[in-house]
Amino acid sequence: MDNELQKAKNYAFLLLKYRLRSSKEIRERLKQKKFSAQIIEFAVKDLHKSRLLDDEAFARAWIDYRLRNKTGIKKLRIELAVKGIPEGIVEKQLNAVKDDYNEEKIIKEIIKLKIRKLNSPVDLTAKRRLYSFLLRRGFSPDAVSENIKQL
């Protein structure tokens, strides 16, 4: 059992070497490698104890990264939920960045970039595509509509 636990932890170390991961991601990857549920739980607990696995730190890093890539709050919530981050941690981390987050400004930047790439005038089809693109990015429909109207 000790040998299996060490193999599981070594594999988890390898995964964490490339980027932070959530507890759920580590569990899923260890499960894919056919480790037993008991070994997976022991490995995850050990990683938590040694602070190599921390869902709060992961959520904070994920939010910072995705906001630099101009992602909306709605999409961030969904992504973190899929990665198994508890709602309380998500809310706490999103509240921590809300003061620096300006959705209107980000939407305007994206619109400017997209319009520059267009070779034709902004018509109804372009507006629809831009609207859909911004919604898929996780921005609120009201903010998107308001900015699209100003075109």
C-alpha positions in Angstrom: 0.0 0.0 0.0 2.9 2.4 0.8 4.3 1.8 -2.6 1.0 2.5 -4.3 0.5 5.6 -2.3 4.0 6.9 -3.2 3.3 6.2 -6.9 0.0 8.1 -6.6 1.7 11.0 -4.9 4.5 11.0 -7.5 2.0 11.2 -10.3 0.2 14.1 -8.5 3.6 15.9 -8.1 4.2 15.5 -11.8 0.8 17.0 -12.6 1.3 19.9 -10.1 4.7 20.6 -11.6 3.0 22.0 -14.7 0.2 24.0 -13.1 -1.9 24.3 -10.0 -4.8 21.9 -10.0 -8.0 21.5 -7.9 -8.6 18.5 -5.6 -11.2 17.2 -8.0 -8.8 17.4 -11.0 -6.1 15.4 -9.0 -8.7 12.8 -7.9 -9.9 12.4 -11.5 -6.4 12.0 -12.9 -5.4 9.5 -10.3 -8.7 7.6 -10.9 -7.8 7.5 -14.7 -4.5 5.9 -13.7 -6.5 3.1 -11.9 -5.5 3.9 -8.3 -7.9 2.7 -5.7 -10.3 5.2 -4.0 -8.5 4.7 -0.7 -5.1 5.5 -2.2 -6.5 8.5 -4.0 -8.0 9.9 -0.7 -4.7 9.3 1.2 -2.7 11.0 -1.6 -5.1 14.0 -1.7 -5.0 14.4 2.1 -1.2 14.3 2.1 -1.0 16.9 -0.6 -3.4 19.1 1.3 -1.3 18.7 4.5 1.9 19.7 2.6 0.0 22.6 1.0 0.8 21.4 -2.5 -2.9 21.1 -3.1 -5.1 24.1 -2.1 -8.4 24.8 -3.8 -8.4 28.5 -2.6 -5.0 29.1 -4.1 -6.0 27.3 -7.3 -9.2 29.4 -7.6 -7.3 32.7 -7.0 -4.7 31.7 -9.7 -7.4 30.6 -12.1 -9.4 33.8 -11.7 -6.3 36.0 -12.2 -5.2 34.1 -15.3 -8.7 34.1 -16.9 -9.3 37.8 -16.1 -6.0 38.7 -17.9 -7.5 36.8 -20.9 -10.7 38.9 -20.7 -13.1 36.4 -19.4 -16.4 37.3 -17.8 -17.5 36.5 -14.3 -20.3 34.2 -15.3 -17.9 32.0 -17.3 -15.4 32.0 -14.4 -18.1 30.7 -12.0 -18.9 27.8 -14.4 -15.3 26.9 -15.0 -14.5 26.8 -11.3 -17.6 24.7 -10.6 -16.6 22.2 -13.3 -13.2 22.0 -11.6 -14.8 21.1 -8.3 -14.2 24.3 -6.4 -16.9 24.9 -3.7 -19.2 27.8 -4.2 -18.0 29.5 -1.0 -14.4 29.6 -2.2 -15.5 30.9 -5.6 -17.5 33.7 -4.1 -14.7 34.7 -1.7 -12.1 34.8 -4.5 -14.4 36.7 -6.9 -15.3 39.2 -4.2 -11.6 39.8 -3.7 -11.1 40.9 -7.4 -14.4 42.7 -7.9 -12.9 46.1 -7.0 -10.4 45.9 -9.9 -12.8 44.3 -12.3 -14.5 46.7 -14.8 -16.8 44.7 -17.1 -17.7 47.7 -19.2 -14.1 48.5 -19.9 -13.2 45.0 -20.9 -16.2 44.7 -23.2 -15.2 47.9 -24.9 -11.6 46.7 -25.4 -12.9 43.4 -26.9 -15.3 45.3 -29.2 -12.5 47.6 -30.4 -10.2 44.6 -31.2 -13.0 42.8 -33.1 -14.0 45.8 -35.1 -10.4 46.5 -36.1 -10.2 43.0 -37.5 -13.4 43.5 -39.6 -12.8 44.6 -43.2 -16.4 45.7 -43.6 -18.7 48.1 -41.8 -20.4 47.0 -38.6 -23.8 45.6 -39.8 -26.5 43.7 -38.0 -24.8 40.3 -38.7 -21.5 41.6 -37.2 -23.3 42.9 -34.2 -25.1 39.6 -33.6 -21.8 37.7 -33.9 -20.1 40.1 -31.5 -23.0 39.8 -29.1 -22.8 36.0 -29.1 -19.1 36.0 -28.8 -19.2 38.3 -25.7 -22.0 36.1 -24.1 -19.8 33.0 -24.6 -17.0 34.8 -22.9 -19.2 35.1 -19.8 -20.2 38.8 -19.8 -23.6 39.9 -18.6 -26.2 40.3 -21.4 -27.2 43.8 -20.2 -23.6 45.1 -20.4 -23.1 43.5 -23.8 -26.3 44.9 -25.2 -25.6 48.4 -24.0 -22.1 48.4 -25.6 -23.4 46.8 -28.8 -26.1 49.5 -29.1 -23.4 52.2 -28.9 -21.8 50.9 -32.2 
